Amino acid sequence: MSSSVELPRWPQLSDDDVEAAVAALRTNRLVGLGNPVVEEFESALAESQAVEHAVAVSTGTAAVHLALHALDVGPGDEVIVPAHTFIGSASPVAYLGARPVFADVTPDTHCLDPDSVKSLITDRTKAIVVVHINGVAADMAALSAIATDAGVPLVEDMAQALGTSIGGRPVGGFGELACVSLFEQKVITSGGEGGAVLTNNPGYAERIRRLRSHGEGPIADRPGLIWASEVGYNYRLTAVQAAVGLSQHGRLGEMVEARRRNAAYLSERLADVEGLELPVEPEGTVHAFWKYVVRAVPGGGRPPAAEIAAALRSRGVPVLLRYPFPLHKQPAFAEHQTVSLPVAERLSQELLALPSHPALTERHLDHVAAEVRKAFTG
């Protein structure tokens, strides 16, 4: 197939999304406590994720920050975070003056390795951030057991995992708190940036609602008046963003199904490529396939993954190494570097994310598969 096939970008906002944003603008109620569009979006998100509370916020990173703040993470505390993830899973730990402790990941799912987590728990461990990376479910049974034994709360970072489930139950309700991202390239977006914190704990929900808006809330028995009971942040989601998020949320199921269909199509066409390890879907789970991540197995005379990625980009297939710099190796966390984390370090040089988003047709996917096959076999 010709290398001139042009792949569409993601996201692709629909007319309904645009009209929802315009309608929200025309209400002239764009932010503030009790905004009806924001509350409607929060209710829809909580219902779909089978949790009691969803608090909409400005970004996925803000969601992690607020979740950890609600757990009173602070100076002297440690928070365990996977080394193989986006920096926004770890930077909020540093915002709060705590120490991120980086754990290794499993070679198959690329999610937190329970054994690595268990070895890192100390009496200073205040929380564990579990990332459902690329849309694959982490081993919540094992991680929950470890956390319970240690008396440490779990925070699910599901920025990449709307649509992921375990045993028929959506992720987001397995830990004390969960964090959603609505960044433009995620499963759904609220128009560029956005996020939410999910929880079944009403106390956490109430506190996060205050914290996202400068720590302010109503004063008992004094209607219409508010004050700041603690120092908070300006992490509000606007009504316009919530309207786009709500419109997109209405198509969440079909967009996840499209991702899963595209992933299956690629897997069928790449199954026999020597040296190419395809993504896994743990038994009893549903993988949302926010990213379709493959492993270029070293050896066999094949070029390294970075060269394969460069060759694919030169032929119009946008492919990069997946997290080529583990967090514990980056300058931002130099003071927190740990001993070697061999799996995360190895995967950083072997993983590739192939295009698979819902805007791709079978023609596009055939092109991707043909170019990948060519890059691996010569």
WOCORMO-V547542 format. One record per helix or strand. SS is the DSSP state (~ for helix, > for strand). FROM is the first residue (numbers start at 1). TO is the last residue. If there is no record, write none. Layout:
ss;from;to
SS;FROM;TO
SS;FROM;TO
//
This chain:
ss;from;to
~;15;26
~;36;48
>;53;57
~;60;70
>;78;82
~;87;89
~;91;95
>;99;103
>;105;105
>;112;112
~;114;120
>;125;131
~;133;135
~;140;150
>;153;157
>;165;166
>;169;170
>;177;181
>;183;183
>;192;192
>;195;199
~;202;211
>;213;213
>;216;219
>;222;228
>;234;234
~;239;249
~;252;270
>;276;277
>;285;286
>;292;296
~;305;314
>;321;321
~;327;329
~;331;336
~;342;347
>;351;354
~;362;377
//
